[in-house]
Amino acid sequence: MNTIAYLATLLLFLLVAYFILQLGKTLEPSTILSLNPNQDGLLPEILKKVKHPIALLFLQILIVAAFARILGYVFSRKLKQPNVMGEIVAGIMLGPSLLGYYFPEMMNEIFPPSSLGNLSTFSQVGLILFMFIIGMELDLKVLKSKVHSAILISHASIIFPFGLGMALSYFIYQEFAPQNISFLSFSLFIGISMSITAFPVLARILQERNLTRTPLGAMVLTCAAADDITAWILLAIIVTIAKAGSLGIALFTIGLSIVYILTMIFVVAPFLARLGTIYISRENLTKTAVAMILLILLGSSFTTEVIGIHALFGAFLAGVVMPSEGNLKKLVAEKIEDVAVILFLPVFFVITGLRTQITLLNDGHLWYTLGLVVLIAVIGKFFGSAIAARYSGASWEESLSIGALMNTRGLMELVVLNIGYELGILGPEIFSIFVLMALITTLSTGPVLDLIQNVFTRNTLSSPQKTENKLGIVVAFAQDRMGKVLVRLAYALSGNQKKSLNLTALHISPNDTLSSDELQKYKETSFESITDTAKEIGLNVRLEYRITDNITYEIVNFTKQIDSQILLIGAAKPLFSRSYTGGRIKSILSYSTATVGVLIDQGLENYDRVAIIYNDPSDEILRFSEKIRSLKGLKSTQIRMSDLIQPETDLNPDTISIAKLRPFSLVIIDIRLWEENEFEKLDLLPTSFLLVRFLHT
């Protein structure tokens, strides 16, 4: 009845509207202008609308964000590099170095010169948000524990490359410095460009390698924090000198900067601390609090820009003075970090890519200059940090590792280079050379760390360890309950080898935004039930906590590194699939070099009755089950697959007899039999299953 009433109302409206429009035509003048003068067709009109500034900006952002995510995925998953490196390369590829070189018309359509102003402004807003986050990530408390060694190493990692950079500028000034740029400004900017360490990229590398909580990781993070603070203060002074033009104006600007910094420390910081105490126990910030924080951020950036130092320094300091007590930093970061990193930052990379013209390096002399710049950058940063670390008492392995990590420049180098480019201090050629230097030094960090580790552990690895009698099992879990169930399952599978069982519980988190304190709390919470279970059954369990967005690779690689024979994981159906062995589990099954057990947990609590399903007496699953038979009190039954097959009828639509499996608490089956007999088509699994993939399958 409601449908009929709706249709009748709609029809009545259409009739009335048609009648009014017909009457309205009698009021029109004889000559009336068309609202659409373009009579060329629909396609030209659409293309014209695409070129409208707003539409073009959205198209540019769409292309940039998608391309950056794709390259970020390739670099992180395939090349084992930080995401940000793929995004930087994506920006360069969308610029004149690749797209503009091979498809200049396409580049001019997507990134016409007239649109770059809007795109640049958009990227600057993103950089301000990002630098605010970087400032919040700096934990000044870490400077207290290792302050003497950290300051020595961090300052050495600035002084050495800074001095070498200034020396280099003497030889390249006449060729590469733009006109009307003094040697002082040019040499200072070359020096600071050599001295930057990328704190966020470095922290990400440490997290992915599980080094954050190690003495090496703590020392490097402390050095990087001190390095960041010193380098940004130096950059602010250098920008002031470069902009001022005279000593008097420079001193006046520095004086205003000191007043600004003191205001941030003694006025703004206490206000934010009081704001933080209000929200310590709250889950979300109110809109008023967010508005006040953003106003402070924008006001700080505006002040530093007007004073004569860059707006980014104001954003950075606004993040530094955010209170570390409570959860204010975390709540603020959660609101702005994803937008800043996913949407805004790739646009900054494209702006950098549009300024980077690798094609300008069109002769051997310029490539020789690039090689010289990379060599001096590595000598200054790598060896400067390593020698200072060795002098502070670190071993050669730790010293060289610190040098390799401090040589990471990444995104922060691009920020500095863009500031120099915008000020006119760096020309296109030297800008491109330094962008390539930043890429080379950052991309080399991982391989150099691996090389150092291999060299210093070769003797250890060459000495054989008597582990042949050990049964190594890795339990990889996401949820707390599944971890506990898998530990008990590993204990059961070990059979009569319990005394020689090496059990490792591996928990991986994709959340890389947690602070050090939050990480420790999260780690303790993640393993709480496993620790209790291990004590209950009298088992020693090694606990491993990793942070990475490439969970599959981490599980497979970790299992291989510790030479474990068995990997146990929990099954979970993907969102759009009925398969228990698809998605991430399929990748683990494909790449793992260990025997993999996938547990489909249907409330598994005991092992009083276990069924072993086999197809042939020579099946590997029967030898695998021998370990279980020796467990005291366990009853296992071998069931041939052919005995489970039943004819399909209206009353029994399943081809597998559920009734024969229901009495068992756990069914162990080779994953080949599981897939060949289509167990997943069962509407309801009668009990818990352990799907085993052996190495030969």
Secondary structure as GFF3:
##gff-version 3
##sequence-region A 1 697
A	DSSP	alpha_helix	2	25	.	.	.	ID=ss1
A	DSSP	alpha_helix	42	50	.	.	.	ID=ss2
A	DSSP	alpha_helix	53	73	.	.	.	ID=ss3
A	DSSP	pi_helix	74	78	.	.	.	ID=ss4
A	DSSP	alpha_helix	83	93	.	.	.	ID=ss5
A	DSSP	alpha_helix	99	102	.	.	.	ID=ss6
A	DSSP	alpha_helix	104	110	.	.	.	ID=ss7
A	DSSP	three_ten_helix	113	115	.	.	.	ID=ss8
A	DSSP	alpha_helix	116	137	.	.	.	ID=ss9
A	DSSP	alpha_helix	142	145	.	.	.	ID=ss10
A	DSSP	alpha_helix	147	176	.	.	.	ID=ss11
A	DSSP	alpha_helix	183	195	.	.	.	ID=ss12
A	DSSP	alpha_helix	199	208	.	.	.	ID=ss13
A	DSSP	alpha_helix	215	244	.	.	.	ID=ss14
A	DSSP	alpha_helix	247	263	.	.	.	ID=ss15
A	DSSP	pi_helix	264	268	.	.	.	ID=ss16
A	DSSP	alpha_helix	269	278	.	.	.	ID=ss17
A	DSSP	alpha_helix	287	307	.	.	.	ID=ss18
A	DSSP	alpha_helix	311	320	.	.	.	ID=ss19
A	DSSP	alpha_helix	328	338	.	.	.	ID=ss20
A	DSSP	pi_helix	339	344	.	.	.	ID=ss21
A	DSSP	alpha_helix	345	355	.	.	.	ID=ss22
A	DSSP	three_ten_helix	358	360	.	.	.	ID=ss23
A	DSSP	alpha_helix	364	378	.	.	.	ID=ss24
A	DSSP	pi_helix	379	383	.	.	.	ID=ss25
A	DSSP	alpha_helix	384	391	.	.	.	ID=ss26
A	DSSP	alpha_helix	396	406	.	.	.	ID=ss27
A	DSSP	alpha_helix	410	422	.	.	.	ID=ss28
A	DSSP	alpha_helix	428	443	.	.	.	ID=ss29
A	DSSP	alpha_helix	445	462	.	.	.	ID=ss30
A	DSSP	beta_strand	471	477	.	.	.	ID=ss31
A	DSSP	alpha_helix	480	493	.	.	.	ID=ss32
A	DSSP	three_ten_helix	495	500	.	.	.	ID=ss33
A	DSSP	beta_strand	501	509	.	.	.	ID=ss34
A	DSSP	alpha_helix	516	526	.	.	.	ID=ss35
A	DSSP	alpha_helix	528	537	.	.	.	ID=ss36
A	DSSP	beta_strand	541	547	.	.	.	ID=ss37
A	DSSP	alpha_helix	551	561	.	.	.	ID=ss38
A	DSSP	beta_strand	566	570	.	.	.	ID=ss39
A	DSSP	alpha_helix	583	591	.	.	.	ID=ss40
A	DSSP	beta_strand	595	600	.	.	.	ID=ss41
A	DSSP	beta_strand	609	614	.	.	.	ID=ss42
A	DSSP	alpha_helix	620	629	.	.	.	ID=ss43
A	DSSP	beta_strand	635	640	.	.	.	ID=ss44
A	DSSP	alpha_helix	641	644	.	.	.	ID=ss45
A	DSSP	alpha_helix	658	661	.	.	.	ID=ss46
A	DSSP	beta_strand	666	670	.	.	.	ID=ss47
A	DSSP	alpha_helix	671	676	.	.	.	ID=ss48
A	DSSP	three_ten_helix	679	681	.	.	.	ID=ss49
A	DSSP	beta_strand	688	693	.	.	.	ID=ss50
###
